[in-house]
Amino acid sequence: MREQQSIQYPAWYEEIALLRAKLHAAPELGHCEVMTTQLIKERLRAYGVEVLPFDLPTGVVGRLRGAKPGKILAIREDIDALPLQEDTGLPYASTVAGVSHACGHDIHAAALLGCAKQLAQQREALQGTVLFVFQCAEETFDGASTMLSKGIFQDESPDALVGFHCAPALPLGKIGLFSGVANASCDVITIRVIGKGGHGAHPDDCIDPIVTAAGLLMQLQTIVSRRNKATHPLVLTFGEFHGGSAPNIIPDEVLLRGTMRCMDNAFRLKRLEEIRTLCHSFCQSMGAQCEVVVEKGMPPLENAEDICTQLAESSRKVLGADCVVQDLTPSMGSDDFSCMLEVCKNHGAQYLLGTHLASLPQSGLGLHVAQCIFPSEALCPGVETLTQFALDYLK
């Protein structure tokens, strides 16, 4: 596929596009991907790929052993949807109210199935083993850690790990590669500010957790502006502030929830400790108490240079000499692909798969946008790049 205007559909395309449409119409949230999991297992078995018997309610690991022994390659794609009402107008739009594949994970899952089918048909030429990891619950930050806790890499540690993510900012037929730290870490922070409630007319008899939490929210930004080096990107965002039940009642407690993201793991751990210290000190100064819980953490996503080089070479074989885009900047967005990558000693990479069709403006709107369309044509470069890399890497 060298020009998006002259797509040559391969023999497998119709089947995989139909699978994609089926997944898209029936999206499932993280840890609830029961139908999706069952469909993936059925397809893998039909292709002759072994489904490994891990104790996973959702998510699948398939294994394909080549005719000759060799290295182990893991290919990971995520399968969960978002709690977002779709507004694309597609004939196969989501039939589940308030849930949609607005991040392209249906493209991810279908492309990995296409790759599994292609490689299974070339088993005799395959040297080594491929693990097909269909990961649950990426959007809830804990799918990778859940699957790792079940030992998916315990007996067969991959020599490399790869995968792609849809990128509406890149044209269809292009892939994006960034060697080094490509995505930020992410930690979910929950702060419970505990005061003493009472009548709104008598704040002097209370310890107001709303005022305390509001002050704390502003103080926490000094971690970014005054504790962190400006040369080390850091984003601290609190998207939840819960407390109170009436305008004339001071509540007993307030709950804050947010995320912290950065590009350096050592700085990440230091900033988290500073957040804990600041929370306790500030609340104590106001006569309140607090509880701080950090959970669902993932490290920065760091792509290996040699894997990026191989991905570029493999992609050029199937998409053309000018298909690789490398003038990219790191993203403060995160992906728990990094958790699996860390277990593989960071020998791997997640690349970007362009999904913007010039003839379809909605395809360039962006991730997590209700109106964004991820065209099924993206399955072609998705399947082809994954398959070619597997063949080249294991050769």
C-alpha positions, 0 to 999 in steps of 0.5 A: 500500500504505497498510496492511500488513493490506490489501496490494494486489498489483500485476500484476508482483508474482507474477513478481518474488516468484518471482524473489526466491524463486529468488535466496533459495534459491541464495545466492552469496557476494561475487565468486561471484555467477555464477548471480545475475549471469546471472539478472539479465542475462536478466531485464534483456534480457527487459524491454528494458533494455540490459546494459552490457558492462563487464568484470565477472565478477559484478555487472551494470549495466543502462541504460534511455534514456528517450524524451527526453534528461535527467539520469542517475539511478543506482539501486544495490542489492547482490546477495551473500549471507552465510556464515551457515547459514539457519534460517528454515523458509521453503519457499524457504530456502537450498539452499547449506550455510552460505550465506544471504541473511540481510541481505535482498540478495535483496529488494534485487536482486529489487526493482531488477529490478521497478523496471527492468521498471516503468520500461521499460514507461514508457520513452516517459514517461521523460525522461533515463537510468536506470542499474541497478547490481546490485553484487557483494560488499558483504559483503566490503567491496570490491564497489563499489570493484571495479565502480568500477575497471571504469569503470561511471560513467566515461562516464556520471556520474550526477547522483544515486544512490539505493538502499534497504536492508532494515530489520527494525526498521521496519514494512512500508510505512514507509521511513526517511530520515536526511539527513547522515551516516547510516552510519559509515566502515569500514576493515579493519585487519590487524596482523602481530606478529613476534617470536621463537619458542621453548620455552614453558619459556624465554620469556627466550630468546624475543620472545613475539608473543602477549604483545605482541599481547595488550598491543597489543590493549589499548593500541589501545583508548586510541585510542578513549578517549584520542586521539579526541574523545568527540563524534566516534563511533569503534568499533575492534573486533578480531574475529580473533586468530591465533597458536600451535600448541601450549600449550608453544611460543611462536610466531614471529608473531601475526595480528590483524584488525579494523575501525575505524568513524567518522562523519568522514572527516578524523578517520578518516584521523587515527585510522588514522595514529595506529593505525599509529604506536602499533602500531610503537612498542608492538611495538618497546618489546617487542622485536618488529616489526609490519606494519600493513595497512589495506584495503577502506576506505570513507568515511562514507555521507552522504545529500544533503538535497534527495534525501531530501526528494524520496524522502520526497515520492515515497514518500508518493505510493505508500505514504501520507502517514504512511509516512516515519520520520525520527526516526532516529539514525546507524548505526555499521554501514557500506555501500560504497554510500558509495564509489559515492556519493562518486564521485557527489559525495555527491548521493544517498541510501540509505534504509531499507525497513521489512520487519517484519510484525506478524503475522510476529515472525521478520521483526523479528529483525534483519540477519545473524540466521539466523532472520530472515525478510524477507517478499516483501511488502516487494517492493511498497514497494521497487519502488514507491518506487524507480520513483516516485522515478525518474519524479519525479527525471527529470521 
